[in-house]
Amino acid sequence: MTSALSRSTGHTEEINSRDVIYGLLKSRILRFDLLPGEKLSENGLAESLEVSRTILRDGISRLCEEGYVSVLSRSGTFVSLIDMDRVRQAVDAHITLEQEILRELGERRLGAEERRSLERFLRRIDRLRDRQARGEEREENILLYMREKDSLHRLLSEICRREAVWDFFRTLDSDLLRVRYLLYSTFDYGMRAVEMSAWEQSEAEYRMLLDNILRKDTKAAILVLQTHYQSVLWKADSLRAYYPRYFSD
């Protein structure tokens, strides 16, 4: 029988890859296959993924460093509850650092390839939105959309030669990313008759952001950025009411 790991990689030689195990566990946490507060069984996970406990522990250790997992003395290893204080800190950090990147972009002349990269991003999220609207692989589409957004922010950082800024967020965003996933999966297509879905609103904001970047309207771009991140906080309270056991006190 083909293991879950073999199916996900397509290469049996990657079964013992620490990066693959780390990525699989992280995706399961982000997708809420492993729920906040859930105790992790090393034996069970190692068996289901068909890897050694040593490799599994390496992945868990990395997730612990990023805040996805907590190790409690004499109790075991658990998926971390979502901490709204960490969400607020992440939002504040994103706004503070990313608006500096937007100011620098406003003073730069984007090259032809950089513009094409931004256009390719828009085409990719168009395809994902269409797949989501048709009800195809909704959970996977949400993760792919979140990764596309991450790649866009990384691209903007790289254009300004500030790659380290985005690497910094890797250790800060565990709670914010899970709130985003809940946001897109809860307020999805078909959930509301009149208002835009969370996905549609997010996509519209990113289109406005890129349009303002290309038009060199830095003030407008910063306003869109601030509104985008603040809207996550505004809706987080509703999510907490929907899923109280996912959040810490």
C-alpha positions, -999 to 999 in steps of 0.1 A, spaced: 0 0 0 13 35 -9 19 56 22 5 91 26 40 105 23 48 86 -9 16 99 -25 24 134 -15 59 134 -29 57 109 -57 93 98 -49 100 70 -24 135 82 -20 121 113 -3 103 93 25 131 101 49 134 137 40 131 159 70 118 188 49 90 167 36 79 155 70 80 190 83 59 203 54 34 175 58 29 181 95 27 219 90 1 215 63 -20 192 85 -19 218 113 -28 247 89 -56 226 74 -69 217 109 -64 180 103 -44 183 135 -66 205 157 -54 232 182 -49 215 216 -47 180 201 -20 158 216 5 144 191 14 107 192 49 103 180 44 66 175 11 70 156 25 98 134 57 79 127 37 48 117 12 66 95 40 86 77 63 55 76 93 74 90 116 70 119 108 87 152 141 106 149 130 122 116 95 129 130 110 146 160 131 168 138 99 180 121 81 185 154 111 205 167 110 229 138 73 234 142 78 240 179 103 268 171 77 284 148 49 282 174 27 255 158 35 229 185 40 231 222 59 206 244 45 205 280 67 189 307 53 155 318 22 160 296 34 155 260 35 174 227 4 193 216 -7 214 186 -6 250 200 -38 268 207 -43 300 187 -31 330 207 -47 362 198 -19 382 213 5 366 189 -19 373 160 -20 410 170 18 411 172 21 395 138 -3 419 123 15 449 138 49 436 126 35 430 90 21 465 88 52 481 102 77 463 80 57 459 48 48 495 46 85 503 45 88 479 16 59 497 -2 76 530 3 108 516 -12 89 501 -41 74 535 -47 108 549 -53 119 521 -76 113 514 -113 101 479 -117 117 459 -144 98 440 -171 103 406 -155 92 419 -121 60 432 -137 54 399 -154 59 381 -121 31 403 -106 9 396 -135 15 358 -132 5 360 -96 -29 375 -105 -35 348 -131 -27 321 -106 -51 334 -80 -77 337 -108 -74 300 -115 -76 291 -78 -107 313 -73 -124 295 -102 -115 261 -88 -128 272 -54 -161 285 -69 -166 252 -86 -161 234 -53 -129 215 -64 -105 206 -36 -116 235 -14 -92 228 15 -62 224 -8 -71 256 -27 -71 276 5 -36 264 13 -24 271 -22 -40 306 -21 -22 313 12 11 301 -3 6 323 -34 0 353 -11 32 344 8 51 342 -25 39 376 -35 51 392 -3 84 374 -6 87 386 -42 81 422 -31 107 418 -3 132 403 -28 127 432 -52 138 455 -24 166 431 -13 149 426 20 145 388 20 154 385 56 122 404 65 100 376 52 122 350 67 115 367 101 78 362 97 82 324 95 87 323 132 59 347 140 30 338 117 18 304 130 -13 318 147 -20 344 120 -19 318 93 -43 295 111 -67 324 116 -65 331 79 -73 295 70 -103 296 93 -114 329 78 -113 316 42 -129 282 50 -156 296 73 -167 327 53 -164 308 20 -185 308 -12 -221 301 -6 -220 312 31 -233 346 24 -260 357 0 -249 394 -5 -216 401 11 -183 392 -5 -167 360 8 -134 364 28 -116 350 -2 -132 375 -26 -125 404 -3 -88 393 1 -84 389 -36 -99 424 -43 -75 439 -17 -45 423 -33 -56 435 -68 -59 471 -54 -25 467 -37 -7 456 -69 -25 483 -89 -13 510 -65 22 496 -66 23 497 -103 8 533 -104 34 544 -78 6 555 -54 24 546 -22 -1 562 2 -30 542 -14 -10 510 -13 -2 515 24 -39 522 32 -49 489 14 -22 470 33 -33 484 66 -70 477 59 -62 442 47 -44 432 79 -68 450 102 -98 432 87 -82 399 98 -83 412 134 -118 425 131 -131 391 120 -110 371 144 -135 377 172 -162 361 151 -139 331 144 -132 328 181 -170 327 188 -173 300 161 -144 279 174 -138 288 211 -118 256 218 -92 265 191 -82 296 210 -63 302 242 -79 323 269 
